Every structure is written in C-alpha cells, then in structure tokens.
Amino acid sequence: MRILSLLFALTAIVTLNLQAQLTPESTSRIDAIVAKAMEETSVPGASISVIKDGKIAYVHAYGNASLDPATPARPESRYSIGSVSKQFMSMAILLLVQDGKLKLEDPVAKYLPDLTRAKDITIRQLLSHTSGYQDYYPLDYVAPFMTKAVTPDQILDRFARIPLDFEPGTQWQYSNTNFVAAGLILEKVSGMRLAAFMEKRIFQPLGMQTPIDLGVQALAESDARGYTRFGQGPVRAVRPEARDWLFAAGQLAMTAEDLARWNLGLLEGKLIRPELMDEMIKAPRLKNGAPTSYGLGVAISNDGGHPKVQHGGAVAGFVSSNTVWLDQGAAVAVLCNLDGSRATGLITNQIRPLLLAERDDPRANEQLERARRIFSQLQEGKIDTSLLTSDADSYFTPQVLADAASSLKPLGSPVTFEQTRKALRGGMTLRNFQITFSGGTVLQLSAFSVDDGRFAQYLIQ
C-alpha cells in the first residue's frame, strides 16, 4: 500500500507538471472543444494528450469509459487505437532494417513465398499500401465471418492468395491485408511474437506502460468499453472483432498519454536513425509518377507549411486519431469509444491553432484582439480608423457600417473567435478567423494586415 500511495503521489506530480506547459486559458479552451465535440457526436467518453514545444503539455479524460454501469473516463483507461497501430508496425519493420535483418526493397517472396505475386511485391509496398493485395476489412461494421477467431495465416489464405486488385506499384489502395503480411514477416525474421517484439523494442524504450495486444490480452473493466450508434438512434454496446482479426493492422490498445510518449519518440528520433525516419515519412510515387500521400504506416501532408504525419483508427466501438507536426514539436492524440464518430477530427482540428499559431505567428494574439475589437465596434455601426489602412478606411462607407450593425448586433457576443489560417500574400499577412455564436451562426473573417499591424482588409462573410 505504501508503494501504491507513492505511485499515486508521483502520478499527481506528473499531471501537474504536464498541465503547467499550457496556459489555463488554453486548457479551458481545449476542455470546451472536447465537450462540444462530444455533445455534437454523442461520444460517451474521450481521452486526449497534447504535446507542445516538445513536451507533454496536457493529458485529460472526459465523459464515461462505460455507460452501464456508468463509469467516468480516466486518463489511465485504455482505448483500442485501431489503425493507429500501423505506425508501430512500420516502426517495428524499420527496427529490423536498422538491425540489418531485412530491407524495405526485399520481395515478399523471401519470407512468404506462397502469397500471390510475392516475387513482384516489396515490403515497402506492403507498408505504403501499393501492393495490390485486397483489403480484408473494408466494411465499417463487424461482418459475421469476423465474429469467429482467426489466425493471421488464415487471413492471408483468404485475401492474399487470390488475384491482386491491381498491378504492384500502380495504384494506392488502403489494405489491412498488407499489414497482416508485414506482421508475419516480422515474426519470421525476429523469431518473436509481434506483441513481445513491440514490448521489447518500442514500448519499454519509450517508457510506455499501458499498451496491450488485444489478441493476447483483453481490455480490463477499468478500460473504455466500445459503443456504436445507427443514425440518430441510441448509443449501444458493440460486439468487437474476434481474436486476431486485427493482428498487425490494428490490434493495439493503450492510453492517450502513452500515445504522447510514442509521439515524443518520433519527434526526438529515439528509436531509429534519421535516414530511416526519412523513409517512414517519405511518400512513394506510383509507377506512372503520380504522387501518393502515405509513407510507411503514416499519412503525410503539408499543413500550412508544416510537415504533418497522421493516422486515424476505426474498429468496432472505437475511433482514434494521432497527429504530429514534426517541425513544431507538437502533437495531438484523441481516443473515443464510439465507432463512426467524427469527434477525433473535430477535436484535433480545433486544438491545432492553440499549438501552432504562436510559433507560426508571433503577432497572432495581438491581431486576434484587434480583430475582436473591430468586430465589437462594427456591431455598433462604427470603427476605429486608426486600426485600418487608408484603403480599408475607404471600404467602410456609412452604408457598410449600417449593414454591419443591422446584421451583426442581433447575433450577440461571439462564443468563439479563432484564427484558423495564416499566410503571406501581396506583401501583407493574411489571417482567417472563424466566429461562432450561441444560435449556431458561423461567420468567416478574412483580414489582411500590413507591417505595423493595421488592417488593409476586414471582410466578414
């Protein structure tokens, strides 16, 4: 009991230190974002972790991990992360590459010779979804055949020993079958079970204590329970996939805080050499030269000039999202226990500006306050011309001011006033803002500012 008490005390200290990285205003805003997304989507429970400036800044749980009996969600509750597991599977393969035990360009036939066209498909094509193997789990519900336990070999018997959907390297098509094959290759080369390899080579080095392989260990009563919903009907408990249907494609469960530790490992390059990390986040081109937007187990995009790696997960009863902005030392992980929900995207997209705006735009807060002040003035049919350039001043004629007052004042005070984008154009800084109101009205503000901060444009639509 004394040891347990010490552990609880240490946990409390860690939580306080984590939360100290964000301002009280930011954490309150995050809480409001999550609460609103959960209300809009009927998600029973959610758990999030936030990294800012290369540190775990916030970990929090919301709602209920279980509805019957009602059990509050806790940060230490695990959620199934679904296809976010593919990041870990790809890292496991890259660790074998680093060990010199295999190569990304090795043909699948070297390890699984009886798969269709195995001599023509590489390990890289498995991990980048360009192999042509048919996806065994394209549906968004658990089909009857998935309610009975299976082995990874049986999955491949049914879906990777049939004709390909396309010639290797000529198309991109998401396929869980690819990762089942990759998982079996890892087990054959390493001589270890997949779960044991990840525990030894990934989870332990990164200090991750909660991950489990759902094919080996079931979620506990203290973990989140999965739910589903059809249309606007009630939220109901879901029947999960039977053992090993998810295997290397999506069988991990963990806490949002341990996903943050994983994200720190990516940001700090703790597991693999930089050149292998480059392989992970490099999107291959198809044989005709067309680009893809998927590396090895991660989707890759240009997010306002920042390289972003992301993956979502969706399995019976759960959705997840894990997003890392590599050059900003920032990441957001969101776990929810309602399948088919869009809550993870809503939450991530709204937390993003809180993490990136300050580093992207040192004058963001100053210009946000100026934009808010002008909006309040326009609701009264007036404007402080010292905040405008001469061009913008000429735009705000008495008619425009009258239209502003008659249309904006009835909306009342904004509930949120947030910067959503910043870019350079025409020698000025363009900032887009979204303004929301309690009645559901959403307005978009497009504002250009010059070097001294005055607005050359302030258009509301």
Buried (B, 14 or more C-beta within 10 A) or exposed (E): EEEEEEEEEEEEEEBEEBBEBBEEEBBEBBBEBBEBBBEEBBBBBBBBBBBBEBBBBBBBBBBBBBBEEEBEBBBBBBBBBBBBBBBBBBBBBBBBBBEEBBEBEBBBBBBBEEBBBBEBBBBBBBBBBBBBBBBBBEEEEBEEEBEEEBBBEEBBBBBBEEEBBBEBBEBBBEBBBBBBBBBBBBBEBBEBBBBBBBBEBBBEEBEBEBBBBBBBEEBEEEBBBBBBBEEEEEBEEBEBBBBBBBBBBBBBBBBBBBBBBBBBBBBEEBBBEEEBBEBBBEBBEBEEEEEBEBBBBBBBBEBBEBBBBBBBBBBBBBBBBBBBBBEBBBBBBBBBBBBBBEBBBBBBBBBBBBBBBBBBBEBBEEBBEBBBEBBEBBBEBBBEEEBBBEEBBEBBEEEEBEEBBEEBEEBEEBBBBBBBBBEEEEEBBBBBBBBBBEEEBEBEBBBBBBEEEBBBBBEBE
